[in-house]
Amino acid sequence: MKQLILVRHGKSSWDYQVNDRDRPLKERGINDGHLVASTFGAQKVELDAVFSSPANRALHTCMIFLRKLNFPLTKFRVTNELYDFSGEDVLNFVGSLPNSLNTVMIFGHNYAFTNIANSLGNKYIDNVPTSGLVQLYFDVTDWKKLAKGTTKQMLFPKTLR
């Protein structure tokens, strides 16, 4: 059985003249990240690996979660394939995961994550919001064979406040 946990980066700032990969989180993005990470952390889900887009906003959101979850950095990697907005590269990345990993958390971007949540989950989500978490469950043992699964939970900052 496989679980894929999608976390969209926190609310980012457009106040700086930097390229897209370097945009930082706004204070709201930091606060929302802590809120969702604390709520998820209380569930004591055992993660096998965590991966993040190299974009500053995704990486910062990921670090908030890793600290809250007390997750070892030895099981964390940054991957360029998660800096994707369509979802195609993300799905290719997930399909290439080693089958020894059963529960994986990834940090990335929209529209990729909304598309993936809707194509692989069984609940329609209009939009995965910033700092939003979607946990998907699949009754398969091979990441290459992911098909329609079950949307186990959605944690969105607006519903947790």
FIDRENMAR-487156 format. One line per 10 residues: number of its first residue (from 1); their letters; for each residue x, y, z of C-alpha. Coordinates in steps of 0.2 Angstrom, whole numbers, plus 5000, padded with zeros to 4 digits. Each point is the difference from the previous one (the first is absolute). Example, Ala and Ser with C-alpha at 12.3 -4.5 7.8 and 13.67 -1.06 7.14 Angstrom:
! FIDRENMAR-487156
1	AS	5062/4978/5039  5006/5017/4997 .
This chain:
! FIDRENMAR-487156
1	MKQLILVRHG	5000/5000/5000  5006/5017/4995  4997/5017/5007  5004/5017/4992  4999/5016/5009  4999/5016/4990  5004/5016/5008  4999/5016/4991  5012/5013/5005  4995/5014/5011 .
11	KSSWDYQVND	4994/5017/4995  5015/5009/4991  5004/5018/4998  5001/5010/4984  5008/5015/5009  5017/4996/4994  5008/5001/4983  5006/4982/4999  4998/4986/4988  4986/4988/5003 .
21	RDRPLKERGI	5011/4987/5009  5006/5012/5013  4983/5008/5006  4999/4999/5019  4985/4995/5011  4989/5014/5007  4998/5000/5019  4982/4992/4996  5009/4986/4991  5011/4997/5014 .
31	NDGHLVASTF	4986/5000/5013  4989/4989/4989  5014/4988/4998  5002/4998/5018  4981/4998/5003  4999/4986/4987  5016/4992/5005  4994/4999/5018  4984/4993/4996  5007/4987/4989 .
41	GAQKVELDAV	5014/4996/5012  4987/4996/5014  4995/4985/4989  5017/4992/5002  5000/4994/4982  5016/4990/4996  5009/5008/4985  5013/4990/4990  5006/5015/4990  4997/5018/4997 .
51	FSSPANRALH	5004/5009/4984  4999/5019/4995  5001/5011/4985  5016/5011/5000  4989/5016/5000  5003/5010/5016  4982/5001/5005  4998/4981/4998  5016/4996/5009  4996/5012/5015 .
61	TCMIFLRKLN	4983/4992/5002  5008/4983/5000  5012/5005/5013  4986/5006/5011  4992/4983/4999  5016/4990/5002  5004/5010/5016  4982/4998/5007  5000/4981/4996  5018/4998/5006 .
71	FPLTKFRVTN	5004/4991/4984  5018/4995/4996  5008/5010/4987  5009/4984/4994  4983/4995/4992  4997/5016/4992  5005/5005/4982  4997/5015/4989  4996/4996/4982  4998/5011/4984 .
81	ELYDFSGEDV	4985/4989/4994  4989/5007/5013  5003/5018/4993  4985/4996/4989  4984/5009/4997  4991/4988/4989  5002/4984/5010  5008/4989/4986  5018/5001/5007  4993/4997/5018 .
91	LNFVGSLPNS	4990/4985/4994  5016/4993/4991  5010/5003/5016  4987/4991/5011  5000/4986/4988  5019/4998/5001  5000/4999/5019  5007/4984/5007  4987/4988/5006  5009/4998/5017 .
101	LNTVMIFGHN	4992/5017/5004  4982/4999/5005  4995/5017/5007  5008/5015/4991  4997/5018/5002  5004/5013/4986  5000/5019/5000  4996/5009/4984  4989/5011/4991  4983/5003/4992 .
111	YAFTNIANSL	4992/4997/4987  5010/4983/5001  4994/4995/5018  4982/5004/4997  5000/4991/4983  5008/4985/5009  4989/5000/5015  4985/5000/4988  5006/4987/4988  5007/4988/5013 .
121	GNKYIDNVPT	4988/5003/5014  4981/4996/5002  4994/5018/5006  5000/5015/4989  5010/5015/5006  4997/5016/4992  5017/5007/5005  5013/4993/5012  5004/5017/5009  5017/5006/5006 .
131	SGLVQLYFDV	5006/4989/5014  4987/4987/4996  5003/4982/5003  4991/4986/4991  5004/4982/5005  4996/4986/4987  4999/4982/5003  5003/4986/4987  4997/4982/5000  5016/4995/4991 .
141	TDWKKLAKGT	5017/4995/5004  5009/5008/4985  5001/5019/4997  5000/4997/4981  4982/4993/5002  4992/5014/5009  4982/5003/4994  4985/5007/5008  5002/4999/5018  4991/5007/5016 .
151	TKQMLFPKTL	5001/5018/5006  5004/4996/5018  5000/5017/5007  5002/5019/4995  5007/5012/5012  4998/5018/4995  5005/5015/5010  4983/5009/4998  4991/4985/5008  5012/4998/5014 .
161	R	5000/5018/5006 .
